[in-house]
Amino acid sequence: MVEIRSVELPENVGTNREMIWNSDLAAEMLRILDIPYIAINPGASYRGFEDSLVNYLGNRGPQMLVCLHEDHVVSIAHGYAKVTGKPMACALHSNVGLMHGLMGIFNAWCDRVPMLVIGATGPVEVERRRPWIDWIHTFKDQGAMLRHFTKWDDEPRSPMGIVQAFLKGAHMTRDLPQAPVYICLDAGLQEQAIGRDIALPDPRRYEPANPPSGSPEDIADIARRIAKAKCPVFLFGRGSRLQSDWDRRVELAEAYSALVITSQHERAVFPTAHPLHVGAPIDPISSEAKQALAAADLVVSFDWVDLSGLIQHVETSGGAFTGSLVHVSLDLALHNGASMDYFGIPAVDRTIKADPDAFLTQLLPALRGLPSAAVPRQQSNPTAGASTTISTGAELTSVDIEKALADERGQQKFTVAHIPLTWDGTIYDYRDPLDFLGHDGGAGLAAGPGITIGAALALKGSGRPVISVMGDGDFLQGATALWTAAHYGIPALFIVANNQSNFNDEIHQNVMASFRDRPLENRWIGQRLSDPEIDLATIAKGQGVDGEGPVKTAETLHAAIKRGLAAVREGRPYLIDVHIARPKLAKASPTGRVGR
């Protein structure tokens, strides 16, 4: 097993460890803020900063993780934050590197994860610019490129400005609700001497506040509503990775016999095989969830994403939502006019501006002693003891992958970092907060491999295998992230559900042809990834990652997963290319809806 700290050890460090340059100061700020890693794709705009990371810090605290593309720089930091709830740093070169990384930053923004994005521009002083290259790589306001989907940004102009920027950025990204921040370092400023003594701050004096909680009036009111409800439903959306918060969600649901709905878009927040959990995590809404919501006299949303859309689904499918609706969330603090990632405005009976887990911590003591009016009930949950017998059909499906993983897991602890759009959800249940890490946030392709590596980095040495199941389109756009996993010995199992097509767009083309009465047989044109067939295992092996495939039969799938998990336990990444059937498509109905 490769020890990350043994990779890329600098030589002769210690001969010049005095903090002299402004870039040394920026590097020192990352150290005192306890940032363990910084993912980079090298660039001249922060050459001073890179020198400081290596020759001043010794490439430790943080350690650099070299990536082959800026997409991976950001997505690795994204995956790390999904597990830890803490920020990594990532560096993007000038305007051009930032443009490459913008999709990943948007994913992280939509997923509400912390991240310190370090950029660079300039030199701002024109007399310090090299001819041609420094001019085209200098923007007057580089932060404007991502200001609408970051929480805060800054471009410091002095040594004390650097100190302030890193203190403020670390505070802002960790404070709830969390989201990425951006600090742009002037190349000229980096390469200047500090010139005076700088008193380094004590980071303990700049910690975020405790999570915002509810008022006594909020707590008393919601406690009364829950105690009086006969058919309560709890929507658990965004939630922490803490086991104590997980346990409180279960305690609340059981105490008041409330049905629970969770989403496949969000991280695991409740045991999905629990009798009170309504079917599988929804995406899209299931008939069981529609029935539960239509019958509810009280629905409490704990930071449910797109609450308005959920209620709309119930009402447009013939149901009627007549219950009282409560929404507990801090997300309003991040809403702006650029993106519609805040979704529709839900019509609610009471809004509580509080962190949902902090509010639950307050709510449970207030409820103890209040008798429940709820009718005792439980779901016939398909994820509880579902059959995991693999199919014996001529072609595999993504459900076969899900079943094989469920069989292989047994009572072990796995972390699923990514799933494809075709994940069924009724077979592989979630049992603890790290069982599943949720969607990529912004629905941008290429994130899956990097997010998986970031999660595996955070869990390296934990004994908990990290597994990712992704479509071939997502994998191919992010495939070069695997080199970073091989180089630093970051173990993860990558399973590609390969239907040799951008199949989601085949579905969209099928819808268009159906609506316009045009030939359905042409929906594959411009979507298929074949002729020649892409050898995914060779792509992996070319980067130092063992792989196999294509796996095409049920008999070989289990064996491949066993080999892959053995490699991960030895500390190595591994890839399995699984060829799956493309579903048969019928003519779309006029009311048919499809996903991304």
Stockholm file with secondary structure:
# STOCKHOLM 1.0

chainA/1-596         MVEIRSVELPENVGTNREMIWNSDLAAEMLRILDIPYIAINPGASYRGFEDSLVNYLGNRGPQMLVCLHEDHVVSIAHGYAKVTGKPMACALHSNVGLMHGLMGIFNAWCDRVPMLVIGATGPVEVERRRPWIDWIHTFKDQGAMLRHFTKWDDEPRSPMGIVQAFLKGAHMTRDLPQAPVYICLDAGLQEQAIGRDIALPDPRRYEPANPPSGSPEDIADIARRIAKAKCPVFLFGRGSRLQSDWDRRVELAEAYSALVITSQHERAVFPTAHPLHVGAPIDPISSEAKQALAAADLVVSFDWVDLSGLIQHVETSGGAFTGSLVHVSLDLALHNGASMDYFGIPAVDRTIKADPDAFLTQLLPALRGLPSAAVPRQQSNPTAGASTTISTGAELTSVDIEKALADERGQQKFTVAHIPLTWDGTIYDYRDPLDFLGHDGGAGLAAGPGITIGAALALKGSGRPVISVMGDGDFLQGATALWTAAHYGIPALFIVANNQSNFNDEIHQNVMASFRDRPLENRWIGQRLSDPEIDLATIAKGQGVDGEGPVKTAETLHAAIKRGLAAVREGRPYLIDVHIARPKLAKASPTGRVGR
#=GR chainA/1-596 SS CCCGGGSSCCSSTTSSCSCCBHHHHHHHHHHHTTCCEEEECCCGGGHHHHHIIIIITCSCSSEEEECSSHHHHHHHHHHHHHHHSSCCEEEECHHHHHHHHHHHHHHHHHTTCCEEEEEEECCSSGGGCCTTHHHHTCCSCGGGGTGGGSSCEECCCSHHHHHHHHHHHHHHHHSSSCCEEEEEEEHHHHTSBCCSCCCCCCGGGGCCCCCCCCCHHHHHHHHHHHHHCSSEEEEECSCCSCHHHHHHHHHHHHHTTCEEECBTTSCCCSCTTSTTBCSSCBSSCCHHHHHHHHHCSEEEEESCTTHHHHHHHHHHTTCCCCSEEEEECCGGGGCCSSCCTTCSCCCCSEEECSCHHHHHHHHHHHHTTCCCCCCCCCCCCTTSSCCCCCCCSSSBCHHHHHHHHHHHHTTSCCEEEECCTTCCCSSSCCCSTTSBCCCCSSCCTTHHHHHHHHHHHHHTTSSCCEEEEEEHHHHHHHGGGHHHHHHHTCCCEEEEEECSBCHHHHHHHHHHHHHHTCCGGGTTTTTBCTTTTCCHHHHHHTTTCEEEEEECSHHHHHHHHHHHHHHHHTTCCEEEEEEBCCCCCCCCCTTCCCCC
#=GC SS_cons         CCCGGGSSCCSSTTSSCSCCBHHHHHHHHHHHTTCCEEEECCCGGGHHHHHIIIIITCSCSSEEEECSSHHHHHHHHHHHHHHHSSCCEEEECHHHHHHHHHHHHHHHHHTTCCEEEEEEECCSSGGGCCTTHHHHTCCSCGGGGTGGGSSCEECCCSHHHHHHHHHHHHHHHHSSSCCEEEEEEEHHHHTSBCCSCCCCCCGGGGCCCCCCCCCHHHHHHHHHHHHHCSSEEEEECSCCSCHHHHHHHHHHHHHTTCEEECBTTSCCCSCTTSTTBCSSCBSSCCHHHHHHHHHCSEEEEESCTTHHHHHHHHHHTTCCCCSEEEEECCGGGGCCSSCCTTCSCCCCSEEECSCHHHHHHHHHHHHTTCCCCCCCCCCCCTTSSCCCCCCCSSSBCHHHHHHHHHHHHTTSCCEEEECCTTCCCSSSCCCSTTSBCCCCSSCCTTHHHHHHHHHHHHHTTSSCCEEEEEEHHHHHHHGGGHHHHHHHTCCCEEEEEECSBCHHHHHHHHHHHHHHTCCGGGTTTTTBCTTTTCCHHHHHHTTTCEEEEEECSHHHHHHHHHHHHHHHHTTCCEEEEEEBCCCCCCCCCTTCCCCC
//
